[in-house]
Amino acid sequence: MNDLVSHELPCTATSGQVRYETRPVRDGSGATVDGLHAVWLTLDNPRQLNSYTTDMVKDVILGLRRASCDRRAVAVVFTGAGDQAFCTGGNTKEYAEYYAGRPEEYRQYMRLFNDMVSAVLACDKPVICRANGMRIGGGQELGMACDYTIAQDLARFGQAGPRHGSAPDGGATDFLPLFVGIEHATLSCTACEPWSAHKAHRLGLLTEVVSCVVVDGRVVPNPLVITDRWVDPTTGQLVWGEPKQGEAREEGKALLARGAVDLSRLDEAVDRLLTKLLETFPGCLTRTLESLRKHKLQHWDRNRESSRAWLALNMLSEAHAGFRAFNEGPKGRREVDFALLRRRIAEGRPFDQALIDEVQPAPASVP
């Protein structure tokens, strides 16, 4: 075929959807430091919630390599464009239309993805994830590879693999138990219910959470979640960071609709962390990060190649069905009929194209 996707790394960036720029760093007095800067690496695909295409993956790798070699760079700030998403993982349109049904092509793609995660873990500079919005799927995995995360409090964090035909083996099954423990990690990776920024912070996933909603000139915490330490007297459950329910949620929606998102406070928090990193010995800082990263690398290096092979083969079956459903299904119904799929498998049906077609979501009705 003449339309095969190249999986070679170019010498220069190609996607046009990953921005590489330098920004000032400030000392403890707030003054700009001459001759030094932070590298900002921005996923710039906001219309698709900063999901990464194959070319964007290449550009992230190149950007991290470039930042590693930048003698004047204090740290890397890895973020997304806009205020909706840091990153929602791989570009499902590309997955559905190119990689579904092509396991060897996806295997090559996963080599690039693995190299992207490894590039974060091998960066010679500290890497700060500026979670400007939701961090889901592969975006969550990229974020967990970073050394720190500072999040705006409307951001959500989680996995989506088992509901869309994949497994979170691009880092989540390796990293998440290190942050939050095995049971919370298991629930997140299997049930695929996203956590609020406040819950993620409570469980140990984030460095800092910043409120960025402004209503009538006043900064308010995320009005859709319970942001105070509170135990439900009926159930005894700690509900700090859990979604509000019923009337309280409707009131929260109304308050949010009146407000606007101002990420300047998120940037101020990032600047404060950059100042703290500036005021350390660079060699000692790098060595400390390398030692701490070993805990992630121990699991990542053990599993990434076998995970790559499994994820490639899965493109022939459940991933083929799941990514197609997400790409083609109507809004609000972008998942397969799970009960029907399980019944057909229990009946011994082969996982062929006919089964994939049968379990797709019904198209939206035309009025």
TORTIDO-194049 format. One record per residue: residue number from 1; residue in one letter; z negated, y negated, x of N, C-alpha, C in turn. Coordinates in steps of 0.05 Angstrom, whole numbers, always signed. Example, Ala and Ser with C-alpha at 12.3 -4.5 7.8 and 13.67 -1.06 7.14 Angstrom:
2
   resi   resn      n.Z      n.Y      n.X     ca.Z     ca.Y     ca.X      c.Z      c.Y      c.X
      1      A     -156     +114     +264     -156      +90     +246     -156      +66     +264
      2      S     -142      +45     +257     -143      +21     +273     -157       -1     +258
This chain:
367
   resi   resn      n.Z      n.Y      n.X     ca.Z     ca.Y     ca.X      c.Z      c.Y      c.X
      1      M       +0      +24      +17       +0       +0       +0       +0      -25      +18
      2      N      +12      -46       +8      +14      -71      +23       -8      -91      +16
      3      D      -23      -85       -4      -43     -104      -13      -72      -96       -6
      4      L      -75      -80      +15     -101      -71      +24     -117      -94      +35
      5      V     -143      -94      +30     -161     -115      +39     -168     -110      +68
      6      S     -166     -130      +85     -174     -127     +113     -204     -128     +116
      7      H     -214     -110     +132     -243     -109     +137     -249     -117     +166
      8      E     -229     -129     +180     -233     -139     +207     -246     -166     +206
      9      L     -263     -173     +226     -274     -200     +227     -255     -219     +239
     10      P     -250     -241     +227     -232     -261     +239     -247     -277     +260
     11      C     -232     -293     +275     -245     -310     +295     -257     -335     +283
     12      T     -247     -343     +260     -257     -367     +247     -261     -360     +217
     13      A     -277     -377     +204     -283     -372     +176     -258     -374     +159
     14      T     -258     -357     +138     -233     -355     +122     -237     -360      +92
     15      S     -261     -356      +82     -263     -356      +53     -263     -384      +41
     16      G     -273     -404      +56     -277     -430      +45     -300     -432      +26
     17      Q     -316     -411      +24     -338     -410       +5     -365     -405      +18
     18      V     -366     -409      +44     -391     -408      +59     -391     -433      +77
     19      R     -409     -452      +70     -411     -477      +85     -430     -474     +109
     20      Y     -421     -484     +132     -438     -485     +156     -441     -514     +164
     21      E     -466     -523     +164     -470     -551     +171     -497     -554     +185
     22      T     -500     -576     +199     -525     -582     +213     -539     -605     +199
     23      R     -566     -604     +198     -582     -625     +185     -605     -632     +204
     24      P     -616     -656     +202     -638     -664     +220     -663     -647     +215
     25      V     -679     -646     +236     -706     -636     +234     -725     -659     +241
     26      R     -749     -658     +231     -768     -680     +234     -794     -670     +247
     27      D     -806     -688     +263     -831     -682     +275     -854     -686     +256
     28      G     -878     -683     +265     -902     -684     +248     -906     -712     +235
     29      S     -894     -732     +247     -897     -759     +236     -875     -765     +216
     30      G     -855     -747     +213     -833     -751     +194     -809     -763     +207
     31      A     -810     -769     +233     -787     -781     +247     -766     -759     +254
     32      T     -741     -767     +252     -719     -749     +259     -720     -744     +289
     33      V     -717     -719     +297     -717     -711     +325     -689     -712     +337
     34      D     -685     -728     +357     -659     -730     +369     -652     -704     +384
     35      G     -627     -696     +383     -617     -673     +399     -623     -646     +388
     36      L     -637     -644     +365     -643     -619     +352     -635     -620     +323
     37      H     -632     -597     +311     -624     -596     +282     -630     -568     +271
     38      A     -627     -567     +244     -627     -541     +231     -599     -534     +222
     39      V     -592     -509     +222     -566     -500     +212     -570     -492     +182
     40      W     -554     -503     +165     -554     -496     +136     -529     -479     +131
     41      L     -534     -455     +122     -513     -436     +115     -514     -433      +85
     42      T     -493     -442      +71     -493     -443      +42     -472     -426      +29
     43      L     -479     -408      +12     -460     -393       -4     -450     -411      -26
     44      D     -424     -417      -26     -413     -437      -43     -393     -425      -63
     45      N     -404     -409      -81     -388     -397     -102     -404     -399     -129
     46      P     -412     -424     -136     -431     -427     -159     -419     -418     -185
     47      R     -393     -419     -189     -382     -410     -215     -387     -380     -219
     48      Q     -390     -365     -198     -396     -336     -200     -424     -331     -189
     49      L     -442     -351     -192     -470     -349     -185     -474     -341     -156
     50      N     -456     -352     -139     -457     -348     -110     -457     -319     -102
     51      S     -443     -303     -118     -438     -275     -110     -418     -276      -86
     52      Y     -421     -257      -68     -405     -258      -44     -381     -239      -46
     53      T     -358     -250      -39     -333     -234      -36     -333     -222       -8
     54      T     -313     -205       -3     -310     -193      +24     -307     -214      +45
     55      D     -290     -234      +40     -286     -255      +60     -312     -272      +64
     56      M     -327     -276      +43     -352     -290      +46     -372     -275      +63
     57      V     -372     -248      +61     -390     -232      +78     -383     -237     +107
     58      K     -357     -237     +113     -348     -241     +141     -358     -269     +150
     59      D     -356     -289     +133     -363     -316     +141     -393     -319     +145
     60      V     -409     -304     +130     -438     -305     +134     -445     -293     +162
     61      I     -432     -271     +168     -437     -258     +195     -429     -278     +217
     62      L     -406     -290     +214     -397     -309     +235     -416     -333     +236
     63      G     -425     -343     +213     -443     -365     +213     -469     -359     +227
     64      L     -481     -336     +222     -506     -328     +234     -502     -324     +264
     65      R     -480     -313     +272     -474     -310     +301     -472     -338     +314
     66      R     -458     -356     +301     -455     -383     +312     -482     -397     +314
     67      A     -499     -394     +294     -525     -406     +294     -543     -394     +316
     68      S     -540     -368     +321     -556     -355     +342     -550     -367     +369
     69      C     -525     -375     +373     -517     -385     +399     -520     -416     +402
     70      D     -529     -429     +380     -532     -458     +380     -558     -465     +394
     71      R     -556     -476     +418     -580     -482     +434     -598     -503     +421
     72      R     -585     -520     +404     -600     -543     +392     -611     -535     +365
     73      A     -606     -512     +355     -615     -504     +328     -644     -494     +329
     74      V     -661     -506     +312     -689     -497     +310     -691     -473     +292
     75      A     -675     -472     +270     -677     -450     +251     -652     -451     +233
     76      V     -648     -430     +218     -626     -428     +198     -638     -430     +171
     77      V     -627     -446     +154     -634     -447     +125     -611     -434     +110
     78      F     -616     -411      +98     -596     -395      +83     -600     -401      +54
     79      T     -580     -411      +40     -583     -419      +12     -557     -416       -3
     80      G     -558     -425      -28     -534     -424      -46     -529     -452      -57
     81      A     -505     -456      -67     -497     -481      -79     -508     -483     -107
     82      G     -515     -508     -115     -524     -512     -143     -553     -506     -146
     83      D     -561     -504     -172     -590     -498     -178     -593     -474     -196
     84      Q     -572     -457     -198     -574     -434     -215     -579     -408     -199
     85      A     -568     -406     -175     -570     -381     -161     -569     -385     -131
     86      F     -587     -371     -117     -583     -367      -88     -560     -348      -84
     87      C     -562     -324      -96     -541     -304      -94     -547     -282     -114
     88      T     -527     -273     -128     -530     -251     -147     -517     -225     -136
     89      G     -513     -223     -110     -502     -199      -98     -472     -199      -95
     90      G     -461     -175      -93     -432     -173      -90     -416     -183     -113
     91      N     -392     -191     -108     -375     -202     -129     -365     -180     -147
     92      T     -376     -178     -171     -370     -155     -188     -340     -154     -197
     93      K     -328     -177     -198     -299     -177     -205     -283     -163     -183
     94      E     -289     -169     -158     -276     -156     -136     -284     -126     -135
     95      Y     -309     -120     -141     -317      -92     -141     -301      -76     -162
     96      A     -300      -88     -187     -287      -74     -209     -257      -72     -205
     97      E     -244      -93     -195     -215      -93     -194     -203      -83     -168
     98      Y     -219      -81     -147     -208      -70     -122     -223      -45     -112
     99      Y     -249      -46     -111     -264      -24      -98     -270       -1     -116
    100      A     -272       -5     -142     -278      +17     -160     -256      +39     -158
    101      G     -264      +63     -153     -246      +85     -150     -234      +88     -122
    102      R     -242      +71     -104     -232      +72      -76     -256      +75      -57
    103      P     -266      +99      -54     -290     +102      -38     -287      +95       -9
    104      E     -264     +101       +3     -261      +95      +31     -259      +65      +36
    105      E     -246      +51      +17     -245      +21      +20     -273      +10      +18
    106      Y     -289      +20       -1     -316      +10       -5     -334      +17      +19
    107      R     -328      +40      +31     -343      +47      +55     -339      +27      +77
    108      Q     -314      +18      +80     -309       -3     +100     -322      -29      +92
    109      Y     -321      -36      +67     -335      -60      +58     -365      -58      +64
    110      M     -377      -35      +59     -406      -32      +64     -413      -34      +93
    111      R     -394      -28     +111     -398      -33     +139     -402      -63     +144
    112      L     -386      -80     +131     -389     -108     +133     -415     -117     +120
    113      F     -421     -107      +97     -447     -115      +84     -471     -108     +102
    114      N     -471      -84     +113     -493      -76     +131     -494      -94     +155
    115      D     -471     -102     +165     -471     -120     +188     -482     -147     +180
    116      M     -477     -156     +155     -488     -181     +146     -518     -181     +145
    117      V     -530     -160     +134     -559     -157     +133     -570     -155     +162
    118      S     -557     -140     +178     -566     -137     +206     -564     -163     +221
    119      A     -544     -180     +214     -541     -206     +227     -564     -224     +221
    120      V     -575     -222     +196     -599     -237     +190     -622     -227     +207
    121      L     -626     -201     +208     -648     -189     +222     -646     -193     +253
    122      A     -622     -198     +263     -618     -201     +291     -614     -230     +300
    123      C     -615     -249     +281     -611     -277     +288     -631     -286     +308
    124      D     -623     -301     +328     -641     -311     +349     -657     -335     +339
    125      K     -652     -344     +315     -667     -366     +304     -682     -356     +279
    126      P     -705     -369     +273     -718     -362     +247     -699     -367     +224
    127      V     -700     -350     +204     -682     -353     +181     -699     -357     +156
    128      I     -695     -380     +143     -709     -387     +119     -691     -384      +95
    129      C     -699     -368      +76     -684     -366      +51     -693     -388      +32
    130      R     -676     -407      +27     -681     -428       +7     -671     -418      -20
    131      A     -689     -407      -35     -681     -395      -61     -679     -417      -82
    132      N     -655     -428      -84     -650     -450     -102     -646     -441     -131
    133      G     -645     -415     -135     -641     -403     -162     -644     -373     -160
    134      M     -633     -359     -179     -638     -330     -181     -629     -315     -155
    135      R     -644     -295     -148     -639     -279     -124     -639     -250     -134
    136      I     -616     -239     -140     -613     -214     -154     -595     -195     -138
    137      G     -601     -169     -140     -583     -148     -128     -581     -152      -98
    138      G     -556     -153      -88     -552     -157      -59     -562     -184      -50
    139      G     -564     -203      -67     -576     -229      -60     -606     -225      -54
    140      Q     -619     -209      -70     -648     -203      -64     -650     -189      -37
    141      E     -632     -171      -31     -633     -156       -6     -628     -175      +18
    142      L     -609     -193      +15     -605     -213      +36     -629     -230      +40
    143      G     -641     -239      +18     -665     -256      +19     -688     -242      +33
    144      M     -692     -217      +27     -714     -202      +39     -710     -198      +69
    145      A     -685     -198      +78     -680     -195     +107     -689     -220     +121
    146      C     -690     -243     +107     -698     -268     +120     -727     -268     +128
    147      D     -735     -286     +145     -763     -287     +154     -782     -301     +135
    148      Y     -772     -320     +119     -788     -335     +100     -771     -340      +75
    149      T     -785     -343      +53     -771     -352      +28     -787     -374      +15
    150      I     -774     -397      +11     -785     -419       -5     -768     -421      -30
    151      A     -780     -420      -53     -765     -417      -78     -772     -440      -97
    152      Q     -752     -448     -112     -757     -465     -136     -767     -447     -158
    153      D     -785     -457     -175     -799     -439     -193     -784     -430     -218
    154      L     -759     -439     -221     -742     -427     -242     -727     -403     -231
    155      A     -728     -398     -206     -714     -375     -194     -726     -349     -204
    156      R     -709     -328     -205     -717     -302     -213     -709     -282     -191
    157      F     -723     -260     -189     -719     -242     -166     -719     -213     -177
    158      G     -699     -198     -168     -698     -170     -177     -673     -155     -169
    159      Q     -672     -131     -179     -649     -113     -173     -635     -107     -199
    160      A     -610      -97     -197     -594      -91     -220     -579      -65     -218
    161      G     -581      -52     -195     -564      -29     -189     -563       -7     -210
    162      P     -586       +6     -217     -585      +28     -236     -575      +21     -264
    163      R     -574       -5     -271     -563      -13     -297     -533      -20     -295
    164      H     -523      -22     -270     -495      -29     -267     -480       -9     -250
    165      G     -491      +15     -246     -476      +36     -233     -481      +39     -204
    166      S     -502      +28     -193     -507      +30     -164     -536      +36     -159
    167      A     -544      +37     -134     -572      +40     -126     -577      +17     -106
    168      P     -601       +6     -106     -607      -17      -89     -612       -8      -60
    169      D     -593       +5      -48     -595      +16      -21     -583       -2       +0
    170      G     -579      -27       -7     -570      -46      +13     -593      -62      +25
    171      G     -617      -51      +23     -640      -63      +35     -665      -63      +17
    172      A     -661      -63      -10     -684      -65      -28     -702      -41      -25
    173      T     -691      -17      -24     -708       +7      -22     -721       +9       +6
    174      D     -710       -6      +25     -722       -7      +52     -743      -29      +54
    175      F     -737      -53      +43     -754      -76      +48     -775      -81      +27
    176      L     -768      -77       +1     -786      -85      -20     -814      -72      -19
    177      P     -816      -46      -13     -843      -34      -10     -861      -48      +11
    178      L     -848      -59      +32     -863      -72      +53     -876      -98      +42
    179      F     -863     -111      +23     -873     -136      +12     -894     -131      -10
    180      V     -888     -113      -29     -903     -112      -53     -917      -85      -58
    181      G     -913      -66      -41     -924      -39      -45     -904      -21      -60
    182      I     -909       +4      -59     -889      +24      -69     -887      +23      -99
    183      E     -908      +19     -114     -906      +21     -143     -892       -3     -155
    184      H     -899      -27     -146     -884      -50     -156     -855      -49     -148
    185      A     -850      -39     -123     -822      -37     -114     -807      -17     -130
    186      T     -820       +6     -137     -807      +26     -153     -799      +16     -180
    187      L     -818       +2     -193     -812       -9     -220     -789      -29     -219
    188      S     -790      -47     -199     -769      -67     -196     -742      -54     -192
    189      C     -740      -35     -174     -715      -23     -166     -703       -5     -188
    190      T     -720       +7     -205     -710      +25     -225     -707      +13     -253
    191      A     -727       -3     -262     -725      -15     -288     -708      -40     -289
    192      C     -704      -52     -265     -686      -75     -262     -694      -99     -279
    193      E     -720     -103     -283     -730     -126     -297     -737     -148     -276
    194      P     -725     -171     -278     -730     -192     -257     -758     -203     -259
    195      W     -768     -212     -236     -794     -225     -234     -789     -255     -233
    196      S     -808     -270     -246     -808     -299     -242     -816     -305     -213
    197      A     -810     -329     -204     -818     -338     -177     -848     -336     -174
    198      H     -863     -343     -196     -892     -342     -194     -903     -313     -191
    199      K     -890     -295     -206     -899     -267     -202     -891     -256     -175
    200      A     -867     -263     -166     -859     -254     -139     -877     -265     -117
    201      H     -886     -290     -121     -905     -301     -102     -932     -287     -103
    202      R     -941     -282     -128     -967     -268     -131     -966     -240     -118
    203      L     -944     -227     -119     -942     -200     -108     -937     -200      -78
    204      G     -932     -223      -66     -928     -224      -37     -900     -226      -27
    205      L     -881     -231      -45     -853     -231      -37     -844     -258      -25
    206      L     -857     -280      -32     -848     -306      -25     -869     -321       -8
    207      T     -858     -339       +9     -876     -356      +25     -888     -379       +8
    208      E     -871     -391       -8     -880     -415      -23     -863     -418      -48
    209      V     -875     -428      -70     -860     -434      -94     -864     -464     -100
    210      V     -842     -477     -107     -842     -506     -112     -833     -512     -140
    211      S     -848     -527     -156     -839     -535     -182     -818     -557     -180
    212      C     -796     -554     -194     -774     -572     -191     -763     -583     -218
    213      V     -777     -577     -240     -769     -587     -266     -783     -614     -271
    214      V     -767     -634     -278     -778     -660     -283     -773     -667     -312
    215      V     -795     -673     -326     -793     -681     -355     -807     -708     -358
    216      D     -792     -727     -367     -803     -754     -372     -817     -765     -346
    217      G     -804     -760     -324     -814     -770     -298     -837     -754     -287
    218      R     -844     -732     -299     -867     -716     -290     -858     -688     -282
    219      V     -867     -679     -259     -860     -652     -250     -877     -631     -265
    220      V     -864     -611     -277     -878     -591     -292     -871     -563     -281
    221      P     -890     -545     -280     -883     -517     -272     -865     -504     -292
    222      N     -852     -483     -284     -834     -468     -302     -846     -464     -329
    223      P     -835     -477     -350     -847     -476     -377     -842     -449     -391
    224      L     -827     -431     -379     -820     -406     -392     -839     -383     -383
    225      V     -856     -388     -363     -874     -367     -354     -902     -378     -352
    226      I     -921     -359     -352     -950     -366     -350     -956     -371     -320
    227      T     -962     -396     -314     -965     -403     -286     -994     -406     -277
    228      D    -1013     -402     -296    -1041     -402     -289    -1051     -373     -285
    229      R    -1072     -370     -268    -1085     -344     -266    -1099     -338     -292
    230      W    -1090     -318     -306    -1101     -313     -333    -1099     -284     -339
    231      V    -1120     -273     -350    -1121     -245     -359    -1121     -245     -389
    232      D    -1102     -230     -400    -1100     -227     -429    -1125     -213     -440
    233      P    -1141     -226     -456    -1166     -213     -466    -1162     -189     -483
    234      T    -1138     -186     -494    -1132     -163     -511    -1125     -138     -495
    235      T    -1108     -142     -475    -1098     -119     -459    -1112     -116     -432
    236      G    -1125     -138     -423    -1137     -137     -397    -1117     -140     -374
    237      Q    -1092     -146     -381    -1071     -148     -361    -1070     -175     -348
    238      L    -1067     -176     -322    -1063     -201     -308    -1034     -211     -314
    239      V    -1032     -234     -327    -1006     -243     -336     -995     -267     -321
    240      W    -1008     -275     -300     -998     -296     -283     -970     -290     -273
    241      G     -951     -307     -281     -923     -303     -273     -907     -288     -293
    242      E     -919     -277     -314     -904     -263     -334     -891     -282     -354
    243      P     -869     -274     -367     -856     -291     -387     -874     -298     -410
    244      K     -872     -322     -420     -886     -329     -445     -872     -315     -468
    245      Q     -887     -311     -489     -876     -297     -513     -879     -314     -538
    246      G     -863     -308     -558     -866     -320     -584     -864     -350     -584
    247      E     -882     -363     -598     -881     -391     -602     -884     -406     -575
    248      A     -900     -396     -557     -903     -409     -531     -877     -410     -516
    249      R     -861     -388     -518     -835     -388     -505     -816     -408     -517
    250      E     -816     -410     -543     -798     -429     -556     -806     -458     -549
    251      E     -832     -463     -547     -840     -489     -538     -832     -495     -509
    252      G     -833     -474     -493     -824     -476     -465     -794     -482     -463
    253      K     -779     -469     -480     -750     -474     -480     -744     -503     -487
    254      A     -758     -513     -507     -754     -541     -516     -761     -560     -494
    255      L     -783     -555     -480     -791     -572     -458     -771     -571     -435
    256      L     -761     -547     -429     -741     -545     -408     -716     -559     -415
    257      A     -708     -559     -440     -683     -572     -449     -685     -602     -446
    258      R     -710     -613     -447     -713     -642     -444     -714     -650     -414
    259      G     -717     -631     -397     -720     -638     -368     -695     -635     -352
    260      A     -698     -639     -327     -676     -636     -307     -687     -623     -282
    261      V     -670     -609     -268     -679     -595     -243     -674     -614     -220
    262      D     -695     -619     -205     -693     -637     -181     -702     -620     -157
    263      L     -683     -613     -140     -689     -595     -117     -698     -611      -93
    264      S     -702     -637      -95     -711     -652      -72     -739     -642      -62
    265      R     -755     -633      -80     -782     -622      -72     -779     -596      -58
    266      L     -759     -580      -66     -753     -555      -51     -745     -562      -22
    267      D     -728     -582      -19     -719     -590       +7     -742     -601      +24
    268      E     -760     -615      +11     -783     -625      +26     -800     -602      +36
    269      A     -803     -581      +20     -819     -558      +29     -805     -544      +52
    270      V     -778     -542      +51     -763     -530      +73     -767     -547      +98
    271      D     -766     -573      +95     -769     -591     +118     -797     -588     +130
    272      R     -817     -584     +114     -844     -580     +125     -846     -555     +141
    273      L     -833     -533     +132     -833     -509     +147     -817     -512     +173
    274      L     -795     -526     +172     -779     -531     +196     -796     -546     +217
    275      T     -812     -565     +208     -829     -580     +226     -849     -561     +239
    276      K     -861     -543     +224     -880     -524     +235     -867     -506     +256
    277      L     -842     -498     +251     -828     -481     +270     -820     -497     +295
    278      L     -812     -523     +291     -805     -540     +313     -828     -542     +333
    279      E     -852     -543     +323     -876     -548     +340     -888     -521     +350
    280      T     -870     -504     +360     -878     -479     +373     -861     -475     +398
    281      F     -870     -459     +416     -854     -451     +439     -831     -434     +429
    282      P     -806     -441     +435     -783     -426     +423     -782     -397     +431
    283      G     -787     -392     +457     -786     -364     +465     -808     -347     +453
    284      C     -832     -358     +451     -854     -344     +438     -849     -339     +409
    285      L     -837     -359     +396     -831     -357     +367     -810     -335     +363
    286      T     -789     -335     +379     -768     -314     +376     -780     -286     +381
    287      R     -796     -283     +401     -808     -257     +407     -826     -248     +384
    288      T     -841     -266     +373     -859     -259     +351     -843     -249     +327
    289      L     -821     -264     +321     -804     -256     +298     -791     -228     +304
    290      E     -782     -224     +328     -770     -198     +335     -790     -176     +331
    291      S     -815     -180     +338     -835     -160     +335     -841     -155     +305
    292      L     -842     -176     +289     -847     -173     +261     -824     -160     +247
    293      R     -799     -166     +255     -776     -155     +242     -774     -124     +247
    294      K     -787     -114     +267     -786      -86     +272     -795      -69     +248
    295      H     -813      -80     +232     -822      -65     +209     -800      -62     +189
    296      K     -783      -82     +185     -760      -79     +168     -739      -62     +181
    297      L     -734      -66     +206     -713      -51     +220     -718      -21     +222
    298      Q     -744      -14     +223     -751      +14     +224     -739      +29     +200
    299      H     -741      +17     +176     -730      +29     +152     -700      +24     +149
    300      W     -691       +0     +155     -663       -7     +152     -645      +10     +170
    301      D     -653      +13     +196     -636      +28     +214     -636      +58     +208
    302      R     -658      +67     +196     -660      +96     +189     -641     +103     +166
    303      N     -637      +84     +148     -623      +92     +123     -596      +79     +118
    304      R     -588      +58     +133     -565      +43     +124     -539      +59     +126
    305      E     -536      +77     +145     -510      +92     +147     -508     +113     +125
    306      S     -529     +127     +120     -528     +147      +98     -525     +133      +71
    307      S     -538     +110      +68     -535      +94      +43     -506      +85      +40
    308      R     -494      +76      +62     -466      +67      +60     -448      +90      +51
    309      A     -452     +114      +61     -435     +136      +53     -439     +143      +23
    310      W     -464     +143      +14     -469     +150      -14     -457     +128      -32
    311      L     -462     +103      -26     -451      +81      -42     -421      +82      -44
    312      A     -408      +90      -23     -379      +93      -23     -370     +114      -43
    313      L     -382     +138      -41     -375     +160      -58     -381     +153      -88
    314      N     -402     +138      -92     -410     +131     -119     -389     +113     -133
    315      M     -371     +101     -117     -349      +85     -129     -330     +103     -145
    316      L     -331     +129     -142     -314     +147     -158     -326     +152     -186
    317      S     -351     +146     -190     -364     +155     -215     -380     +132     -228
    318      E     -406     +131     -224     -422     +112     -239     -416      +83     -232
    319      A     -411      +77     -207     -405      +50     -200     -378      +42     -212
    320      H     -359      +60     -213     -334      +54     -226     -338      +46     -255
    321      A     -354      +61     -269     -360      +55     -297     -376      +29     -301
    322      G     -397      +26     -284     -415       +4     -287     -403      -23     -280
    323      F     -388      -24     -258     -376      -50     -250     -353      -58     -269
    324      R     -339      -38     -279     -318      -44     -298     -331      -55     -324
    325      A     -353      -44     -333     -366      -54     -357     -376      -82     -353
    326      F     -387      -88     -330     -397     -115     -325     -374     -135     -323
    327      N     -352     -127     -312     -329     -145     -308     -313     -149     -334
    328      E     -312     -129     -351     -294     -130     -375     -310     -133     -401
    329      G     -335     -127     -401     -351     -127     -426     -355     -155     -436
    330      P     -360     -158     -462     -365     -184     -474     -393     -194     -465
    331      K     -396     -220     -466     -421     -232     -458     -444     -220     -475
    332      G     -465     -212     -460     -488     -200     -474     -486     -170     -477
    333      R     -462     -158     -471     -459     -129     -473     -442     -120     -450
    334      R     -452     -123     -426     -437     -116     -402     -447      -91     -388
    335      E     -457      -73     -405     -467      -48     -394     -456      -25     -410
    336      V     -454       -2     -398     -443      +22     -411     -462      +31     -433
    337      D     -453      +49     -449     -470      +62     -469     -485      +84     -455
    338      F     -509      +78     -447     -524      +96     -430     -531     +122     -444
    339      A     -538     +121     -469     -545     +145     -484     -521     +163     -487
    340      L     -498     +152     -493     -474     +168     -495     -466     +180     -468
    341      L     -469     +165     -447     -463     +175     -420     -481     +199     -414
    342      R     -506     +196     -419     -525     +218     -413     -519     +243     -430
    343      R     -512     +239     -455     -505     +262     -472     -480     +276     -461
    344      R     -460     +261     -454     -436     +274     -444     -441     +289     -417
    345      I     -457     +278     -400     -464     +292     -375     -480     +317     -381
    346      A     -498     +315     -401     -514     +339     -409     -496     +361     -420
    347      E     -473     +353     -433     -454     +372     -444     -436     +384     -423
    348      G     -438     +374     -398     -422     +385     -376     -395     +371     -373
    349      R     -392     +348     -384     -366     +334     -382     -362     +325     -353
    350      P     -338     +327     -342     -332     +317     -316     -333     +286     -317
    351      F     -340     +274     -294     -341     +245     -293     -314     +235     -285
    352      D     -296     +236     -305     -268     +228     -300     -262     +202     -314
    353      Q     -236     +194     -313     -228     +169     -325     -233     +168     -355
    354      A     -229     +191     -368     -234     +192     -397     -263     +186     -404
    355      L     -281     +196     -388     -310     +191     -393     -316     +161     -387
    356      I     -305     +151     -366     -309     +122     -360     -300     +105     -382
    357      D     -276     +111     -393     -265      +96     -416     -283      +98     -440
    358      E     -293     +122     -445     -309     +127     -470     -335     +112     -470
    359      V     -348     +108     -447     -374      +96     -447     -374      +65     -444
    360      Q     -350      +54     -442     -348      +25     -438     -359      +10     -463
    361      P     -370      -14     -459     -380      -29     -482     -358      -36     -501
    362      A     -364      -37     -527     -344      -44     -547     -336      -74     -543
    363      P     -311      -81     -547     -303     -108     -544     -316     -126     -565
    364      A     -317     -151     -559     -328     -170     -579     -311     -171     -604
    365      S     -324     -172     -627     -309     -172     -652     -295     -200     -655
    366      V     -272     -199     -667     -257     -224     -671     -262     -233     -699
    367      P     -273     -257     -703     -279     -267     -730     -253     -272     -746
